[in-house]
Amino acid sequence: MKLFKKPKQDNKYHWEYYNRLHIISSAIKKLNIPSAKILDVGGATGDNLLSKFGISNVTTLDLAPNADIVASADNMPAADNSYDIVTCIDTLEHIPPEKRERVIHELIRVAGKAVFAAAPVNSPENNKAEQLVLKYIKNHFLTEHQKYGLVDFQKIISILHKEKTGGIITSFESSEIDDLLNWVIMMTSGHVNESAIYQEAYFLENKFHPRRTVISIYKEPVR
């Protein structure tokens, strides 16, 4: 019996993006900010994915030339609190680790009300799973993950505790999402026999191993 079912494609967004974008777009809507200004850091996809989940008024910032603002995430040309909400979705893992703390501070500085970030979590299982996927497919995003390393969320949480103590933010929360075994199987689907992947991914069986962590950061009390 299969452990997963691949989401239908009729809504024109890829299954691999669905969960984190659904979670973050739902969190944005829950804040109920009329005409909220949103900055999506690292969101230069050419077809902003948040819009597919009903989120409008989004400005993208990225080093890619098709972004609305072409700039580095560790030195954003934006005033303090200039956007209501800042998102950073699967971007931190593409930033050199020595710059990530600065990026976190910049995300918070530019946001007036909240920051939502998601990225693959650094764990032995996640790193081993990526190496397994790269054994069967070529993927420049995963190759860059291996170059820079996945995201140490314990370090980010430590930073956020200091920001809360200093009164810069009021609260934050994190949640682990995306089952890693399902991610491996879906990434390799069509490239290798599924039963062979189950055999090689034995280290992921019988326990939930998260693929990603989502961090929600609030600069005002949440109603």
C-alpha positions as a printed NumPy array, in Angstrom:
array([[  0.   ,   0.   ,   0.   ],
       [  1.341,   3.433,  -0.932],
       [  1.979,   5.867,   1.913],
       [  1.188,   8.989,  -0.064],
       [ -0.951,  10.388,  -2.786],
       [  0.463,  13.008,  -5.104],
       [ -1.762,  16.15 ,  -5.221],
       [ -3.631,  16.843,  -8.43 ],
       [ -2.025,  19.277, -10.838],
       [ -5.186,  21.005, -12.07 ],
       [ -4.586,  24.133,  -9.986],
       [ -1.333,  24.778, -11.875],
       [  1.063,  24.779,  -8.926],
       [  3.494,  21.995,  -8.272],
       [  2.937,  19.528,  -5.423],
       [  6.411,  20.305,  -4.045],
       [  5.403,  23.895,  -3.232],
       [  1.88 ,  23.289,  -2.003],
       [  2.172,  22.667,   1.734],
       [  4.408,  25.551,   2.784],
       [  2.665,  28.046,   0.518],
       [ -0.729,  26.935,   1.799],
       [  0.418,  27.303,   5.424],
       [  2.012,  30.724,   4.912],
       [ -0.814,  32.134,   2.78 ],
       [ -3.322,  30.966,   5.408],
       [ -1.285,  32.681,   8.145],
       [ -1.24 ,  35.906,   6.112],
       [ -5.016,  35.797,   5.652],
       [ -5.532,  35.096,   9.353],
       [ -3.842,  38.413,  10.235],
       [ -6.675,  40.116,   8.342],
       [ -4.702,  43.203,   7.308],
       [ -6.646,  45.136,   4.642],
       [ -4.548,  45.725,   1.488],
       [ -1.451,  44.367,   3.243],
       [  1.862,  45.216,   1.582],
       [  3.908,  42.037,   1.272],
       [  7.579,  41.578,   0.429],
       [  8.526,  38.084,  -0.763],
       [ 12.289,  37.733,  -0.301],
       [ 13.712,  35.211,  -2.739],
       [ 10.425,  35.047,  -4.614],
       [ 11.576,  35.832,  -8.151],
       [ 10.015,  32.791,  -9.774],
       [  8.681,  34.702, -12.768],
       [  5.164,  33.783, -11.587],
       [  4.838,  34.666,  -7.926],
       [  3.49 ,  31.554,  -6.232],
       [  1.732,  33.32 ,  -3.362],
       [ -0.688,  34.809,  -5.879],
       [ -1.897,  31.287,  -6.663],
       [ -3.117,  31.076,  -3.061],
       [ -5.074,  34.319,  -3.182],
       [ -2.351,  36.633,  -1.85 ],
       [ -2.055,  39.936,  -3.725],
       [ -0.012,  43.13 ,  -3.437],
       [  3.243,  41.155,  -3.35 ],
       [  6.614,  42.708,  -4.195],
       [  9.478,  40.297,  -4.875],
       [ 13.095,  40.865,  -3.855],
       [ 15.81 ,  38.65 ,  -5.27 ],
       [ 19.18 ,  38.726,  -6.99 ],
       [ 17.463,  37.365, -10.1  ],
       [ 16.83 ,  40.034, -12.768],
       [ 13.1  ,  39.256, -12.984],
       [ 12.47 ,  40.337,  -9.368],
       [ 10.642,  43.581,  -8.639],
       [ 13.592,  44.649,  -6.479],
       [ 16.975,  43.259,  -7.483],
       [ 18.978,  43.226,  -4.272],
       [ 20.603,  40.981,  -1.689],
       [ 18.538,  39.732,   1.239],
       [ 21.264,  40.699,   3.71 ],
       [ 21.121,  44.385,   2.706],
       [ 17.629,  45.233,   1.547],
       [ 16.991,  48.723,   0.111],
       [ 13.832,  49.195,   2.167],
       [ 13.   ,  51.341,   5.172],
       [ 12.21 ,  49.927,   8.605],
       [  8.648,  48.548,   8.834],
       [  8.019,  49.43 ,   5.175],
       [  6.029,  46.243,   4.465],
       [  3.253,  44.805,   6.591],
       [  4.409,  41.245,   6.031],
       [  7.69 ,  39.755,   4.81 ],
       [  7.935,  36.187,   3.52 ],
       [ 11.047,  34.136,   2.869],
       [ 10.117,  30.765,   1.398],
       [ 12.849,  28.229,   0.58 ],
       [ 15.502,  30.922,   0.31 ],
       [ 17.67 ,  30.743,   3.443],
       [ 19.254,  27.468,   2.294],
       [ 20.528,  29.245,  -0.842],
       [ 22.311,  31.908,   1.227],
       [ 25.834,  31.336,   2.599],
       [ 25.513,  30.364,   6.28 ],
       [ 27.645,  33.281,   7.491],
       [ 25.023,  35.693,   6.073],
       [ 21.894,  34.016,   7.415],
       [ 21.781,  35.789,  10.781],
       [ 22.027,  39.14 ,   9.016],
       [ 19.194,  38.092,   6.686],
       [ 16.967,  37.212,   9.667],
       [ 17.582,  40.668,  11.146],
       [ 16.793,  42.282,   7.789],
       [ 13.536,  40.336,   7.401],
       [ 12.432,  41.528,  10.836],
       [ 13.605,  45.102,  10.282],
       [ 11.639,  45.569,   7.064],
       [  8.446,  43.915,   8.376],
       [  5.921,  46.058,  10.199],
       [  3.769,  43.246,  11.557],
       [  4.991,  39.729,  10.748],
       [  7.585,  37.539,   9.046],
       [  6.909,  34.041,   7.716],
       [  9.88 ,  31.896,   6.663],
       [ 10.208,  28.281,   5.553],
       [ 13.239,  26.209,   4.625],
       [ 14.573,  22.643,   4.671],
       [ 15.809,  21.809,   8.148],
       [ 19.378,  20.712,   8.764],
       [ 19.286,  17.135,  10.057],
       [ 21.256,  13.97 ,   9.336],
       [ 18.167,  12.405,   7.758],
       [ 17.437,  15.397,   5.531],
       [ 21.016,  15.604,   4.282],
       [ 21.104,  11.876,   3.58 ],
       [ 17.739,  12.105,   1.799],
       [ 18.994,  14.898,  -0.457],
       [ 22.064,  12.863,  -1.38 ],
       [ 19.796,   9.931,  -2.206],
       [ 17.603,  12.084,  -4.469],
       [ 20.673,  13.578,  -6.198],
       [ 21.834,  10.045,  -6.938],
       [ 18.914,   9.721,  -9.373],
       [ 18.103,  13.247, -10.583],
       [ 19.97 ,  16.412, -11.458],
       [ 18.619,  19.369,  -9.512],
       [ 20.591,  22.598,  -9.206],
       [ 18.579,  23.692,  -6.142],
       [ 19.563,  20.56 ,  -4.229],
       [ 23.146,  20.897,  -5.418],
       [ 23.218,  24.402,  -3.949],
       [ 21.749,  23.06 ,  -0.704],
       [ 24.72 ,  20.732,  -0.468],
       [ 27.08 ,  23.633,  -1.15 ],
       [ 25.705,  25.99 ,   1.515],
       [ 24.161,  23.512,   3.953],
       [ 20.578,  23.234,   5.136],
       [ 19.184,  25.615,   7.739],
       [ 20.009,  25.344,  11.443],
       [ 16.696,  26.372,  12.976],
       [ 18.011,  26.021,  16.51 ],
       [ 20.361,  28.898,  15.713],
       [ 17.472,  30.921,  14.275],
       [ 15.345,  30.253,  17.356],
       [ 18.237,  31.436,  19.528],
       [ 18.365,  34.671,  17.512],
       [ 14.608,  35.13 ,  17.899],
       [ 14.765,  34.66 ,  21.663],
       [ 17.211,  37.579,  21.792],
       [ 14.973,  39.666,  19.521],
       [ 12.02 ,  38.972,  21.819],
       [ 14.003,  39.793,  24.958],
       [ 15.099,  43.055,  23.318],
       [ 11.511,  43.975,  22.469],
       [ 12.089,  43.845,  18.714],
       [  9.465,  41.132,  18.275],
       [  6.559,  40.139,  20.502],
       [  6.407,  36.41 ,  19.766],
       [  7.375,  33.61 ,  17.402],
       [  6.503,  29.992,  16.755],
       [  7.855,  27.157,  14.639],
       [  6.368,  24.019,  13.153],
       [  7.837,  21.048,  11.31 ],
       [  6.161,  20.086,   8.037],
       [  6.437,  17.694,   5.065],
       [  7.215,  14.033,   5.699],
       [ 10.712,  13.322,   4.4  ],
       [ 10.036,   9.808,   3.106],
       [  7.129,  11.097,   1.007],
       [  9.356,  13.889,  -0.313],
       [ 12.062,  11.417,  -1.409],
       [  9.553,   9.17 ,  -3.172],
       [  7.834,  12.029,  -4.965],
       [ 11.114,  13.666,  -6.024],
       [ 12.365,  10.422,  -7.551],
       [  9.02 ,   9.403,  -9.06 ],
       [  9.531,   8.49 , -12.706],
       [ 13.303,   8.27 , -12.304],
       [ 13.668,   5.047, -10.347],
       [ 11.496,   2.131,  -9.272],
       [  9.557,   3.041,  -6.129],
       [ 10.331,  -0.249,  -4.373],
       [ 14.052,   0.386,  -4.862],
       [ 13.695,   3.805,  -3.234],
       [ 11.865,   2.264,  -0.273],
       [ 14.809,  -0.073,   0.202],
       [ 17.363,   2.739,   0.047],
       [ 15.281,   5.061,   2.234],
       [ 14.934,   2.499,   5.03 ],
       [ 16.464,   5.024,   7.465],
       [ 13.287,   7.14 ,   7.166],
       [ 10.779,   4.414,   7.998],
       [  8.54 ,   4.212,  11.077],
       [  9.088,   7.799,  12.201],
       [  8.119,  11.275,  11.026],
       [ 11.181,  13.106,   9.766],
       [ 10.406,  16.717,   8.778],
       [ 11.563,  18.079,   5.458],
       [ 10.998,  21.716,   6.422],
       [ 10.378,  24.057,   9.316],
       [  8.094,  27.078,   9.124],
       [  8.853,  30.034,  11.415],
       [  6.207,  32.67 ,  12.176],
       [  7.545,  35.892,  13.718],
       [  5.27 ,  38.635,  15.057],
       [  6.159,  42.258,  15.791],
       [  2.715,  43.003,  17.238],
       [  0.534,  40.918,  19.594],
       [ -1.445,  38.32 ,  17.67 ],
       [ -5.181,  38.735,  18.108]])
